[in-house]
Amino acid sequence: MSSTKVAVITGTNSNLGLNIAYRLIEKSNPEDKLTIVVTSRTLPRARECIDLIKKFVNTLDRPGSVDYDYLLVDFTNMVSILDAYYSLSNRYDHINYFFVNAAQGVYSGIDWFAAVKEVFSNPLEAVTNPTYKIQRVGVKSKDGMGLVFQANVFGPYYLIQKILPLLQAGQATIVWVSSIMSAPKYLSLQDMQLLKSDVSYEGSKRLVDLLHSASYKDQKKLGIRQYLTHPGIFTSLSFFQYLNVFTYYGMLFLFYVARWIGSSWHNIEGYKAANAPVYVATMANPNFEMEQMKYGSATYRDGLEYIKTDEVDTSGAEDVYQYIKDLKVEWDEKLKDQIKQTRLPL
Ligand SMILES: NC(=O)c1ccc[n+]([C@@H]2O[C@H](COP(=O)([O-])OP(=O)(O)OC[C@H]3O[C@@H](n4cnc5c(N)ncnc54)[C@H](OP(=O)(O)O)[C@@H]3O)[C@@H](O)[C@H]2O)c1
């Protein structure tokens, strides 16, 4: 078991998640045995995802075997997260890679009037920092937390904290997937759970930036490397539902125009977007250098990919970290009772 590298990729059945799996398989030592643990909220999507990765592996000449496993987890449900922790602890004695890729927003559609206005007044901005996606305000999970906060930030953090012994045993690399849309303006420290925000998705990515910035040194003390990345801009399967054939190709066309006029972030394809997350996971870096930076997947005008790093504005990082650490203690307490109850004999 110890010679096998174990990689957990949350939200594997997304454009980015699948391509992280593909690139990790390509970049890892071909002699290594790999186990890819896919996660999804539903079994059919997990199965579909494993089939796609299997197909990809069949096209490679790889002497080391690739095995597959799945984990059903919903990050908006603390009991589900706890269950994921038990499943991982029962099945593995170490984990080598943990990609925090799953994320969700609470979108209710597109403000088409604003979208058209934005596209005509500043097309590059319209496909780089779109403000026309309508997000619902005040949406809570069944656990009573801000839904986007729990799904994108606290849920994954809680699972990571629970599986620290496994990550330590694997001298793991944790890779957080953030976004270019994570500017400080998207977060108010008075609204950590993003319940009053109409940009909760972007706010959650700002929280990811700050949480990483404040916590990577603690992970380092345990021998765990933690990196902050972002995939640039690429076609997202979850956004298709709001587009028809015309708006989809219109958006794609604008993506290519944006790249051609000089945007380095329009990767467009999931494969190129997965460059930075897999780069930080597989680079030979025994000295844990540059963990304070944000590693972005970037593309030149001709489509050639490269890694572009940025500094993070860390103001508020310690406040965010303390808030999230306190919330973890609170949930440890709450879930203690939950576990006791589920173990009571019938
Ligand atoms: N698309 C872009 O241009 C862009 C730009 C910047 C950053 N990103 C980031 O890149 C990552 C991947 O984006 P994407 O567009 O490829 O993803 P996507 O199509 O939106 O898919 C999201 C994935 O997350 C999982 N997920 C959603 N809510 C979840 C929950 N509550 N619990 C557990 N899993 C959940 C879904 O899994 P199941 O449905 O199978 O459960 C799905 O596989 C995200 O972190 C996103 O924020 C994307």
PDBQT file of the ligand as one rigid body, heavy atoms in Angstrom, charges set to zero:
ROOT
HETATM    1  N1  LIG A 401     -14.862  27.814 -14.943  1.00  0.00    +0.000 N 
HETATM    2  C1  LIG A 401     -14.033  28.812 -14.734  1.00  0.00    +0.000 C 
HETATM    3  O1  LIG A 401     -13.718  29.624 -15.623  1.00  0.00    +0.000 OA
HETATM    4  C2  LIG A 401     -13.399  28.963 -13.369  1.00  0.00    +0.000 A 
HETATM    5  C3  LIG A 401     -12.687  30.126 -13.093  1.00  0.00    +0.000 A 
HETATM    6  C4  LIG A 401     -12.078  30.256 -11.858  1.00  0.00    +0.000 A 
HETATM    7  C5  LIG A 401     -12.149  29.221 -10.940  1.00  0.00    +0.000 A 
HETATM    8  N2  LIG A 401     -12.852  28.112 -11.233  1.00  0.00    +0.000 N 
HETATM    9  C6  LIG A 401     -12.875  27.048 -10.214  1.00  0.00    +0.000 C 
HETATM   10  O2  LIG A 401     -12.471  25.821 -10.778  1.00  0.00    +0.000 OA
HETATM   11  C7  LIG A 401     -13.094  24.735 -10.082  1.00  0.00    +0.000 C 
HETATM   12  C8  LIG A 401     -13.792  23.821 -11.059  1.00  0.00    +0.000 C 
HETATM   13  O3  LIG A 401     -14.667  24.590 -11.826  1.00  0.00    +0.000 OA
HETATM   14  P1  LIG A 401     -15.603  23.919 -12.932  1.00  0.00    +0.000 P 
HETATM   15  O4  LIG A 401     -16.259  25.068 -13.615  1.00  0.00    +0.000 OA
HETATM   16  O5  LIG A 401     -14.826  22.916 -13.716  1.00  0.00    +0.000 OA
HETATM   17  O6  LIG A 401     -16.617  23.167 -11.974  1.00  0.00    +0.000 OA
HETATM   18  P2  LIG A 401     -18.175  22.898 -12.122  1.00  0.00    +0.000 P 
HETATM   19  O7  LIG A 401     -18.523  22.451 -13.501  1.00  0.00    +0.000 OA
HETATM   20  O8  LIG A 401     -18.915  24.040 -11.539  1.00  0.00    +0.000 OA
HETATM   21  O9  LIG A 401     -18.307  21.626 -11.172  1.00  0.00    +0.000 OA
HETATM   22  C9  LIG A 401     -18.168  21.757  -9.802  1.00  0.00    +0.000 C 
HETATM   23  C10 LIG A 401     -17.842  20.393  -9.208  1.00  0.00    +0.000 C 
HETATM   24  O10 LIG A 401     -17.925  20.560  -7.809  1.00  0.00    +0.000 OA
HETATM   25  C11 LIG A 401     -18.734  19.549  -7.260  1.00  0.00    +0.000 C 
HETATM   26  N3  LIG A 401     -19.578  20.155  -6.228  1.00  0.00    +0.000 N 
HETATM   27  C12 LIG A 401     -20.386  21.237  -6.355  1.00  0.00    +0.000 A 
HETATM   28  N4  LIG A 401     -21.000  21.489  -5.184  1.00  0.00    +0.000 NA
HETATM   29  C13 LIG A 401     -20.570  20.539  -4.313  1.00  0.00    +0.000 A 
HETATM   30  C14 LIG A 401     -20.857  20.234  -2.959  1.00  0.00    +0.000 A 
HETATM   31  N5  LIG A 401     -21.731  20.961  -2.250  1.00  0.00    +0.000 N 
HETATM   32  N6  LIG A 401     -20.227  19.191  -2.378  1.00  0.00    +0.000 NA
HETATM   33  C15 LIG A 401     -19.369  18.429  -3.070  1.00  0.00    +0.000 A 
HETATM   34  N7  LIG A 401     -19.063  18.649  -4.364  1.00  0.00    +0.000 NA
HETATM   35  C16 LIG A 401     -19.664  19.685  -4.977  1.00  0.00    +0.000 A 
HETATM   36  C17 LIG A 401     -19.595  18.974  -8.376  1.00  0.00    +0.000 C 
HETATM   37  O11 LIG A 401     -19.659  17.584  -8.171  1.00  0.00    +0.000 OA
HETATM   38  P3  LIG A 401     -20.987  16.679  -8.359  1.00  0.00    +0.000 P 
HETATM   39  O12 LIG A 401     -21.993  17.507  -9.111  1.00  0.00    +0.000 OA
HETATM   40  O13 LIG A 401     -20.488  15.498  -9.130  1.00  0.00    +0.000 OA
HETATM   41  O14 LIG A 401     -21.395  16.357  -6.992  1.00  0.00    +0.000 OA
HETATM   42  C18 LIG A 401     -18.796  19.309  -9.634  1.00  0.00    +0.000 C 
HETATM   43  O15 LIG A 401     -18.050  18.222 -10.055  1.00  0.00    +0.000 OA
HETATM   44  C19 LIG A 401     -14.009  25.368  -9.052  1.00  0.00    +0.000 C 
HETATM   45  O16 LIG A 401     -13.350  25.471  -7.818  1.00  0.00    +0.000 OA
HETATM   46  C20 LIG A 401     -14.248  26.761  -9.629  1.00  0.00    +0.000 C 
HETATM   47  O17 LIG A 401     -14.594  27.686  -8.636  1.00  0.00    +0.000 OA
HETATM   48  C21 LIG A 401     -13.486  27.950 -12.420  1.00  0.00    +0.000 A 
ENDROOT
TORSDOF 0
